[in-house]
Amino acid sequence: YGDLGHKSVAAIAWQHLTPYAKQNMGRILGMGQDKFINASVWADHIKRDERFNYLKPLHYVNMPKAAKRYDKGRDCKKDKCVVEAIKSFSKVAKSGSRTEKILAVRMLIHLIADIHQPLHAGLYEDRGGNWYEIKYEEDSVSLHKFWDHHLVKRVGEDWESISQIILKNKIEVAVVSPEIWAEESHAITVKYVYQAKENKKVTDKYLDL
């Protein structure tokens, strides 16, 4: 997602935190919802800083189209993917130094949103939709960018309104494991996301999926 999507997800997550969890987040990031929400976009904002190049592969996991299950050996060489990153940063957030915890929590807020954007568990062959072009509102955009940005803007213009719309729907999300999250996103990608035809205008039916 872009900033709008990440801030929306963080705002929703904040509403589901217990008072104790919010207190723990405050000790690491600073007190209050705004600190938590702003932390959600840090991982994208530092991408141009070469010191953090090692974090770039951790935003996604690409899998074969026919894959039903995540396979670490096949899909996550040297543990460089979103699945293993969530597991690793979860451990650091519990037992690392304060500096390590700040980075870990920033990454977790960001990556848990990323793994639920279907194309962040997309296909090997087109790099998660980045090499697959579609037409939307007279412009050519990658399928990945469409899901990261344009589709989110259709829900609302700001993170406050988007988060309230989704919270009103009372959607339950099971807290399971990053492996299962990736498998679910990959399944959505294969079944629904590629109903948008390459180099063709996105249909109204697709937008209503």
C-alpha beads as a LAMMPS data file, in Angstrom:
LAMMPS data file: protein, C-alpha beads

209 atoms
208 bonds

1 atom types
1 bond types

-500.0 500.0 xlo xhi
-500.0 500.0 ylo yhi
-500.0 500.0 zlo zhi

Masses

1 110.0

Atoms # bond

1 1 1 0.000 0.000 0.000
2 1 1 0.870 3.672 -0.193
3 1 1 0.634 6.093 2.715
4 1 1 -3.158 6.252 2.544
5 1 1 -3.594 2.501 2.788
6 1 1 -0.991 2.031 5.501
7 1 1 -2.352 4.822 7.685
8 1 1 -5.874 3.462 7.262
9 1 1 -4.810 -0.033 8.351
10 1 1 -2.849 1.380 11.298
11 1 1 -5.846 3.440 12.418
12 1 1 -7.987 0.290 12.359
13 1 1 -5.318 -1.680 14.221
14 1 1 -5.072 1.014 16.903
15 1 1 -8.781 0.638 17.660
16 1 1 -8.277 -3.077 18.268
17 1 1 -5.350 -2.705 20.671
18 1 1 -5.970 -3.241 24.375
19 1 1 -5.067 -0.410 26.766
20 1 1 -2.037 -2.449 27.832
21 1 1 -0.900 -2.895 24.217
22 1 1 -1.334 0.831 23.561
23 1 1 0.811 1.572 26.604
24 1 1 3.527 -0.760 25.313
25 1 1 3.393 0.874 21.874
26 1 1 3.702 4.250 23.586
27 1 1 6.864 3.197 25.390
28 1 1 8.446 2.278 22.055
29 1 1 7.052 4.805 19.558
30 1 1 5.813 7.617 21.772
31 1 1 2.333 7.971 23.233
32 1 1 -0.833 8.222 21.237
33 1 1 -2.558 7.159 18.048
34 1 1 -0.740 9.659 15.821
35 1 1 2.681 8.195 16.670
36 1 1 1.410 4.709 15.875
37 1 1 -0.182 5.739 12.577
38 1 1 2.859 7.732 11.436
39 1 1 5.077 4.735 12.221
40 1 1 3.144 2.734 9.628
41 1 1 4.704 4.596 6.677
42 1 1 8.317 4.757 7.912
43 1 1 9.330 1.593 6.028
44 1 1 8.406 3.168 2.680
45 1 1 9.794 6.610 3.428
46 1 1 13.319 5.283 4.040
47 1 1 13.556 3.259 0.817
48 1 1 15.872 5.832 -0.786
49 1 1 18.253 5.673 2.153
50 1 1 20.911 3.136 1.197
51 1 1 21.491 2.245 4.847
52 1 1 18.139 0.455 4.765
53 1 1 18.503 -1.385 1.451
54 1 1 18.481 -4.665 3.351
55 1 1 14.826 -4.049 4.256
56 1 1 13.554 -3.734 0.663
57 1 1 12.964 -7.456 -0.053
58 1 1 11.003 -7.825 3.174
59 1 1 7.808 -6.164 1.915
60 1 1 6.566 -9.103 -0.173
61 1 1 6.752 -12.783 -1.032
62 1 1 6.310 -14.014 -4.617
63 1 1 4.997 -17.535 -5.173
64 1 1 4.255 -19.797 -8.153
65 1 1 0.745 -19.351 -9.521
66 1 1 -0.232 -22.939 -8.732
67 1 1 1.071 -22.795 -5.156
68 1 1 -1.473 -23.553 -2.446
69 1 1 1.024 -23.350 0.406
70 1 1 3.942 -21.097 1.295
71 1 1 7.245 -22.950 1.022
72 1 1 10.104 -21.205 2.807
73 1 1 12.820 -22.948 0.806
74 1 1 11.166 -22.086 -2.498
75 1 1 9.638 -18.682 -1.758
76 1 1 11.935 -17.040 0.788
77 1 1 15.613 -17.437 -0.005
78 1 1 17.863 -16.393 2.888
79 1 1 14.719 -15.476 4.903
80 1 1 14.287 -12.322 2.779
81 1 1 10.507 -12.047 2.454
82 1 1 7.554 -10.597 4.313
83 1 1 6.624 -13.890 6.007
84 1 1 9.956 -14.488 7.703
85 1 1 10.394 -10.759 8.380
86 1 1 7.168 -10.634 10.407
87 1 1 8.318 -13.612 12.452
88 1 1 11.787 -12.160 13.006
89 1 1 10.647 -8.639 13.898
90 1 1 8.036 -10.074 16.281
91 1 1 10.849 -11.635 18.306
92 1 1 12.921 -8.424 18.269
93 1 1 9.909 -6.367 19.377
94 1 1 9.714 -8.509 22.518
95 1 1 13.370 -8.820 23.475
96 1 1 15.523 -6.344 21.542
97 1 1 17.147 -3.112 22.682
98 1 1 14.977 0.024 22.563
99 1 1 16.490 1.045 19.212
100 1 1 15.903 -2.438 17.812
101 1 1 12.332 -2.436 19.116
102 1 1 11.554 0.892 17.422
103 1 1 12.653 -0.443 14.033
104 1 1 10.921 -3.778 14.616
105 1 1 7.577 -2.232 15.563
106 1 1 7.686 0.218 12.664
107 1 1 8.309 -2.686 10.313
108 1 1 5.628 -4.892 11.848
109 1 1 2.917 -2.236 11.560
110 1 1 3.898 -1.815 7.917
111 1 1 4.472 -5.432 6.903
112 1 1 1.305 -6.836 8.455
113 1 1 -0.608 -4.408 6.235
114 1 1 1.527 -5.307 3.206
115 1 1 0.944 -9.038 3.537
116 1 1 -2.824 -8.415 3.354
117 1 1 -2.491 -6.567 0.035
118 1 1 -2.913 -9.588 -2.256
119 1 1 -0.153 -8.652 -4.697
120 1 1 2.407 -8.585 -1.888
121 1 1 1.948 -12.361 -2.035
122 1 1 1.767 -12.344 -5.813
123 1 1 3.304 -14.205 -8.719
124 1 1 6.966 -14.795 -9.503
125 1 1 6.540 -14.170 -13.206
126 1 1 5.406 -10.541 -13.055
127 1 1 6.958 -9.529 -9.732
128 1 1 3.678 -9.279 -7.861
129 1 1 1.863 -7.395 -10.616
130 1 1 4.583 -4.788 -11.097
131 1 1 5.180 -5.983 -14.685
132 1 1 1.450 -6.302 -15.525
133 1 1 -0.113 -3.132 -16.975
134 1 1 -3.804 -2.232 -16.945
135 1 1 -5.734 0.899 -17.895
136 1 1 -7.566 2.925 -15.255
137 1 1 -9.147 6.322 -15.887
138 1 1 -7.332 6.631 -19.226
139 1 1 -3.907 5.972 -17.683
140 1 1 -1.724 2.892 -17.862
141 1 1 -0.685 1.694 -14.406
142 1 1 0.786 -1.495 -13.059
143 1 1 -1.694 -3.854 -11.457
144 1 1 0.348 -3.602 -8.260
145 1 1 0.157 0.189 -8.173
146 1 1 -3.576 0.038 -8.852
147 1 1 -4.094 -2.135 -5.769
148 1 1 -1.634 -0.143 -3.666
149 1 1 -3.099 3.281 -4.436
150 1 1 -6.067 3.684 -6.786
151 1 1 -8.282 1.009 -5.263
152 1 1 -7.714 2.442 -1.779
153 1 1 -8.727 5.938 -2.943
154 1 1 -12.046 4.526 -4.138
155 1 1 -12.907 3.782 -0.506
156 1 1 -12.151 7.295 0.759
157 1 1 -9.929 10.347 0.415
158 1 1 -8.281 10.196 3.851
159 1 1 -7.304 7.563 6.375
160 1 1 -9.823 8.789 8.949
161 1 1 -12.825 8.179 6.692
162 1 1 -11.478 4.899 5.295
163 1 1 -10.787 3.454 8.734
164 1 1 -14.266 4.422 9.964
165 1 1 -15.961 2.829 6.947
166 1 1 -14.099 -0.440 7.480
167 1 1 -14.585 -0.425 11.260
168 1 1 -18.349 -0.022 10.763
169 1 1 -18.352 -3.200 8.682
170 1 1 -16.996 -5.088 11.706
171 1 1 -14.832 -7.408 9.629
172 1 1 -13.218 -10.117 11.731
173 1 1 -9.645 -11.086 10.829
174 1 1 -8.186 -14.181 12.425
175 1 1 -4.820 -13.761 14.123
176 1 1 -3.138 -16.858 12.789
177 1 1 0.337 -16.799 11.236
178 1 1 2.151 -14.873 8.488
179 1 1 2.354 -18.104 6.472
180 1 1 -1.441 -18.381 6.396
181 1 1 -1.851 -14.661 5.688
182 1 1 0.456 -15.038 2.677
183 1 1 -1.410 -18.118 1.444
184 1 1 -4.756 -16.324 1.755
185 1 1 -3.463 -13.279 -0.123
186 1 1 -1.951 -15.471 -2.828
187 1 1 -5.249 -17.310 -3.268
188 1 1 -7.098 -13.988 -3.652
189 1 1 -4.503 -12.859 -6.183
190 1 1 -4.931 -15.970 -8.324
191 1 1 -8.745 -16.137 -8.076
192 1 1 -9.708 -12.467 -8.313
193 1 1 -6.912 -9.960 -8.901
194 1 1 -5.997 -11.090 -12.414
195 1 1 -9.583 -10.741 -13.602
196 1 1 -8.276 -7.347 -14.693
197 1 1 -7.067 -8.015 -18.223
198 1 1 -3.565 -6.955 -19.231
199 1 1 -3.442 -3.683 -21.208
200 1 1 -7.249 -3.402 -20.970
201 1 1 -9.460 -0.913 -19.144
202 1 1 -10.596 -2.016 -15.698
203 1 1 -14.281 -2.922 -15.839
204 1 1 -17.007 -1.761 -13.445
205 1 1 -17.577 -5.410 -12.549
206 1 1 -13.948 -5.700 -11.443
207 1 1 -14.204 -2.553 -9.351
208 1 1 -17.213 -4.029 -7.549
209 1 1 -15.501 -7.324 -6.650

Bonds

1 1 1 2
2 1 2 3
3 1 3 4
4 1 4 5
5 1 5 6
6 1 6 7
7 1 7 8
8 1 8 9
9 1 9 10
10 1 10 11
11 1 11 12
12 1 12 13
13 1 13 14
14 1 14 15
15 1 15 16
16 1 16 17
17 1 17 18
18 1 18 19
19 1 19 20
20 1 20 21
21 1 21 22
22 1 22 23
23 1 23 24
24 1 24 25
25 1 25 26
26 1 26 27
27 1 27 28
28 1 28 29
29 1 29 30
30 1 30 31
31 1 31 32
32 1 32 33
33 1 33 34
34 1 34 35
35 1 35 36
36 1 36 37
37 1 37 38
38 1 38 39
39 1 39 40
40 1 40 41
41 1 41 42
42 1 42 43
43 1 43 44
44 1 44 45
45 1 45 46
46 1 46 47
47 1 47 48
48 1 48 49
49 1 49 50
50 1 50 51
51 1 51 52
52 1 52 53
53 1 53 54
54 1 54 55
55 1 55 56
56 1 56 57
57 1 57 58
58 1 58 59
59 1 59 60
60 1 60 61
61 1 61 62
62 1 62 63
63 1 63 64
64 1 64 65
65 1 65 66
66 1 66 67
67 1 67 68
68 1 68 69
69 1 69 70
70 1 70 71
71 1 71 72
72 1 72 73
73 1 73 74
74 1 74 75
75 1 75 76
76 1 76 77
77 1 77 78
78 1 78 79
79 1 79 80
80 1 80 81
81 1 81 82
82 1 82 83
83 1 83 84
84 1 84 85
85 1 85 86
86 1 86 87
87 1 87 88
88 1 88 89
89 1 89 90
90 1 90 91
91 1 91 92
92 1 92 93
93 1 93 94
94 1 94 95
95 1 95 96
96 1 96 97
97 1 97 98
98 1 98 99
99 1 99 100
100 1 100 101
101 1 101 102
102 1 102 103
103 1 103 104
104 1 104 105
105 1 105 106
106 1 106 107
107 1 107 108
108 1 108 109
109 1 109 110
110 1 110 111
111 1 111 112
112 1 112 113
113 1 113 114
114 1 114 115
115 1 115 116
116 1 116 117
117 1 117 118
118 1 118 119
119 1 119 120
120 1 120 121
121 1 121 122
122 1 122 123
123 1 123 124
124 1 124 125
125 1 125 126
126 1 126 127
127 1 127 128
128 1 128 129
129 1 129 130
130 1 130 131
131 1 131 132
132 1 132 133
133 1 133 134
134 1 134 135
135 1 135 136
136 1 136 137
137 1 137 138
138 1 138 139
139 1 139 140
140 1 140 141
141 1 141 142
142 1 142 143
143 1 143 144
144 1 144 145
145 1 145 146
146 1 146 147
147 1 147 148
148 1 148 149
149 1 149 150
150 1 150 151
151 1 151 152
152 1 152 153
153 1 153 154
154 1 154 155
155 1 155 156
156 1 156 157
157 1 157 158
158 1 158 159
159 1 159 160
160 1 160 161
161 1 161 162
162 1 162 163
163 1 163 164
164 1 164 165
165 1 165 166
166 1 166 167
167 1 167 168
168 1 168 169
169 1 169 170
170 1 170 171
171 1 171 172
172 1 172 173
173 1 173 174
174 1 174 175
175 1 175 176
176 1 176 177
177 1 177 178
178 1 178 179
179 1 179 180
180 1 180 181
181 1 181 182
182 1 182 183
183 1 183 184
184 1 184 185
185 1 185 186
186 1 186 187
187 1 187 188
188 1 188 189
189 1 189 190
190 1 190 191
191 1 191 192
192 1 192 193
193 1 193 194
194 1 194 195
195 1 195 196
196 1 196 197
197 1 197 198
198 1 198 199
199 1 199 200
200 1 200 201
201 1 201 202
202 1 202 203
203 1 203 204
204 1 204 205
205 1 205 206
206 1 206 207
207 1 207 208
208 1 208 209
